[in-house]
Amino acid sequence: MPFIDSKFSNTDNELANFAKALALPVRVAIIRLIIANGNSISKENFHTIPFNHETINKHIAELKTLGIIKTIGHKVNIRYCVDECLFSQMANRFSSLFCGVNSLAPHLQN
């Protein structure tokens, strides 16, 4: 379950939770593999990641629970994909955050 701190905006909470969800290199590798395969991959294709199957399955399940990846199909034909809408939304939010920091760069050079 994502952590929500009422002292911060929903946007900041969502951004922080998304960042925490991807804070593990194995999860980044899972996302990269899905994207590299046209945003559609079967579970068997995850075996190229250098972790045991149980670990991969645990992280896939957590990413699915968090809504970062989705499943398509049924039972033996299940394929995984990233939620493109969520990734686009988070990319825009991170971009806004980083652009705000970049605007400070001229002041930091002194």
N, C-alpha and C positions, 0 to 999 in steps of 0.2 A: 504494500500500500504506500503510495507516495506521501511524503511528509508535507504538511501544509502549516505554515506559520502565519497566523493572522496579522502579524505586524507588517507583513510585506504584501505587495500586490499579487493577484493571481498570476499575472505574467511572470513576475520574478520567481514565484514558487514553481510554476511550470518549467521555466528555464532551468532552475536549479535541479529539479527532479530529473529532467531529461539528461542534464550533464552527469548527475550521479549514476543514472542507469547505464551510461556509456563510459563510465570511469574505469572499467576493466578492459585490458587489451584483448581478452578473449571475446568480449562482446563487440568490440570494434571490428575484430577479425570476422565475426559472424555477419555483421552488417556489410562489411566490404565484400565478402563472398557472395552474399545475396545480390548486391548491386552489380558485381562483376559478371553475374550470370543473368543479366537482363531483368533483375528484380523478380526472379522466380527460380526457386531451387528446391530440390527434394532433400529429405533428411539425410539420405545416403551421401550426398555431395559435401556435407559438413565434415566428413571424416578426413578431409585434407588438412584440417586445422590440427596442429600438434597437441591435442589434449585427448584424454580418454573420452569415450562415448557418453558416459554418465555425466561428466562435467559439461560437455557440449549440450546435452539434452536439458540439463538444469538451467543453463543460461538461455537457451532457446525458450524454455517455458517461462522464465522470468521476463524476457523481452516481450513475449506474447501477452503475459498478464499485464504488463505496463502499457500495452497498446502500440509498442514500437514496431513489432512485426505482426503480420496477419497470416492466417492460413487460408488456403484455397483448396477446394476438393474435399474428398472423403476417404477415410481409412487408408488404404494402400496407395492412393493417388494424391496424398497431401503434398502441397507445395507451399513454401514460405516466401513472403515478400515484405518489404518495408512499407510502412504507411507513408506514402508519398506526400499526402496532405500534411501530416504531422511534421515530417522532415522539412518540408518547405516552410512551414510556419516557424519552426525552431531555427532554421537557417536565417530567416528574416530577423528574428529576435536577437540571435547572436550577432548578426551583422550590425544591427542598430547599437548594440552594446559596444562592440569593438570600434565602430565608427565614432562613437562618443569618446572613447579613450583616445583614438587617433587624433581627434580634434585638439586634444591637450598636448600633443607631441611638440609643436613649436614652443610652447611654454616650458616644457621639460628640458629643452636643449640648453637653457641658460644656466 
